[in-house]
Each structure stands twice: as C-alpha cells, then as structure tokens.
Amino acid sequence: MADVLRRAVRAADSAGAGAGAPAGRRIGRLGRGGRRHQSHLLFLLPALAYMVAFFGYPVVKNVVMGFQHYTTATFYTGQAPWVGFANYKAVVSSSVFDKALLNTVLFTAGSIAGQFLTGLAIAVFFRRRFPLNGVLRSLLLLPWLVPLIVSSAVWRWILDQDNGVLNRFLGDLHLVQDRPGWLTSTSLALIAVIGVNIWIGIPFNVAILYGGLQDIPEELYEAAALDGATGWRAFRYVTWPLLRPVVSVVLVLGVVYTVKVLDVILGLTGGGPANATQTIASQSYQLSFQQFDFGQGAALGNVLIVISLVFAVLYLRANRRAVEQ
C-alpha cells in the first residue's frame, strides 16, 4: 500500500511539473504579447498627438466659442463671457440664415449630383482600353491639383459679364443677345458657382470611382454577357451593385467637403449679389473675420458640423439597410 502511495505521489509531482512548464510558457507568451501591444501603442502616439493637437483641440475650442461672447477684445482682456445659446438664437433668427441655409442645400445637392454623375460617366468611359487612356486620365486631375483660389480667379475672368470668354463665345455664335451677368445676376450667380464647383470636384469622383471599377472582375461581365446582360443591363446588375461601397464613400466625403466650401464662393462672388450665393460657410466667415464676432461665427460652424454628421449617419445607415436587404 505504501508503494502504491509513493508511486501516486511521484506521478502527481511529475504531472504538476509537466503542467507547470506549459503554464510558464503561456505566461511568457502573454508577457511578450503585452509588451508587443505596448510597443504598437508607442508607434501610434505621434499620430494620436497630431490628431488631438490639430483636429481635436480646434473642434473643442470652436464648440466652446459658440457659447461665448468672443470678440477682438477677448484677445486683449482674455475675457469671453458665457452667453449660452444666445449666439445660436442670434444667427438662426437673422434675416440671412434662411437664405444661407437654402443656398447651402441647393449648392451641395447640385454640386454632388453634377460631380458624381459626370465623374461616374467618365470613369465608366475610361474603363475601356484605348490609346492615350492614361494620359487623358492624368490631365483630368489638373482641376483638382490647381489651388481653389486660382481656379476661382480664372473662372471669374471667364464668367465676367463684359470681357469674359464665355459671353464673347456665346455672342459670336449668336446664342445670346444680351451678355448675361453670370456672377452679378441674382438668378444666375448660384448656378454659375455650382457649375464651377462641379468642374473642380469631377477629378476626385473620377479617381475614386475608376479605382472601384478596376476591382470588378472581368469574368463577371463575361458571364453576364452569356446571359444577355450587356450595356445598360450589365451596368445595372453587375457594375452598380459591386460599386455601391465605393459610391457610399464618394457621396459621404463629397457632402462633408461641399457643405463647407468657402474658397470658390469667396473667389467668385463673396456671397453676393444680394446674398444670392451666401451659404452657412460664407456667412460664418463674414461673422468671424469681417464683423469679428467669433462667437456667432463659431456657432454657425458648429451648425455645419451637426449637418454633416446627421447626413453621414443617416446615409450610411440607409445604405447598410439596403445592402442587408
């Protein structure tokens, strides 16, 4: 009986020793994994610090300024009295806000529709192989590479009522009798600004959508052709369903960017004539840097942020439901 007990004790000891080694190795692996995870976090710290300093702080500061009476005197006294929602009430109840909000919606919707539809058509066209395909696609990027203020200056000269190239061209073709005031007419100014912004945004849409089209396998089109799906039907049943994730990215980024466009409007019309091209972004600029009421300007900027976030959330949620169905 004693021999049996001794053998049982030795077996338990050896089993415990055998079990202890893997446990130790597991602990060692966990320790190494934790150190590796910490090293990864150290590499992320510079990017995180950059995001906090140049994105997080300005956003938080803008939100706080929207609730303060922040003027040029604040830079000298350091005092910015807390006024709560008074800035928001002032900008929303102003006579310009309704017009600016409507112009923002029209400007954003018109720009996005024109940029996306034209960019999609060009991207589908360049999916075909033909001579100088790459050269022409490179030239399409030029409007996107030119600084916006330079593009605005060029288009301001083109659309000038008296000496503009467009009016001279239309006059030589006898298409118009009187020279239209593209940038001075309250009925044409917003249309002209939207047209210029469409021209500027087409290259971005072409680049992203063309990249999405390149990821669609050619075999799917060949299989669809065997079933009689060519041309429009191939686009509807093959191209569009597979391109929808890219379309979502293009539309969301396009709206977030377009709703805050300022350079084009300032370079072409400055918000005029008679607030015909005034948007929330340009009104925020005028309040902040012309009237020096930084509190109300920040409040309008916060309104733009909320509008962008609401659209992005609603659109992405609706798109996700459509994909799941």
ABEGO torsion letter per residue (X at the ends): XAAAAAAAAAAAAAAAAAAAAAAAAAAAAAAAAAAAAAAAAAAAAAAAAAAAAAAAAAAAAAAAAAABBBBAAAAAAGBBBBAEAAAAAAAAABAAAAAAAAAAAAAAAAAAAAAAAAAAAAAAAAABBBBGAAAAAAAAAAAAABBAAAAAAAAAAAABAAABAAAAAAAAAGABABBBBAAABAAAAAAAAAAAAAAAAAAAAAAAAAAAAAABBAAAAAAAAAAGBBEAAAAAAAAAAAAAAAAAAAAAAAAAAAAABAAAAAAAAGGOBGGAABBAAAAAAAAAAAAGBAAAAAAAAAAAAAAAAAAAAAAAAAAAAAAAX
